[in-house]
Amino acid sequence: MADLTPGAVVANMAKLSQQLEELTDRLDGAERAAVNAKLDYERAYELAFLAADGPQYLREVIAKNAAHDQRRVVEHALREVRSIKAHITTVGTRIDVGRSAWSALRAEMNLT
């Protein structure tokens, strides 16, 4: 934060707050998508398992293979959730830095 003026600090904190809100909204959607993807995968696996012939271990392999694309969707959805959570953590850290900057600025203004 190069410009350490009260206005700049407040503007930066407002921007970070907006980013945090947007990320929280994205996380809600990403978690919903992950749940739906997991349920789709489980259903595809179960249907493939029931349709397969042979001993149980063979039916499990057939079902896993048949539901592979749905499993990939689940893994990508979970990766998106983790990514958004990491971004939220980063914004939270930036907010903490902004608070520290504000405290330092306020202390400096009190000295003058």
Secondary structure, 3 states (H helix, E strand, C coil): CCCCCHHHHHHHHHHHHHHHHHHHHHHHHHHHHHHHHHHHHHHHHHHHHHHCCCCHHHHHHHHHHHCHHHHHHHHHHHHHHHHHHHHHHHHHHHHHHHHHHHHHHHHHHHHC
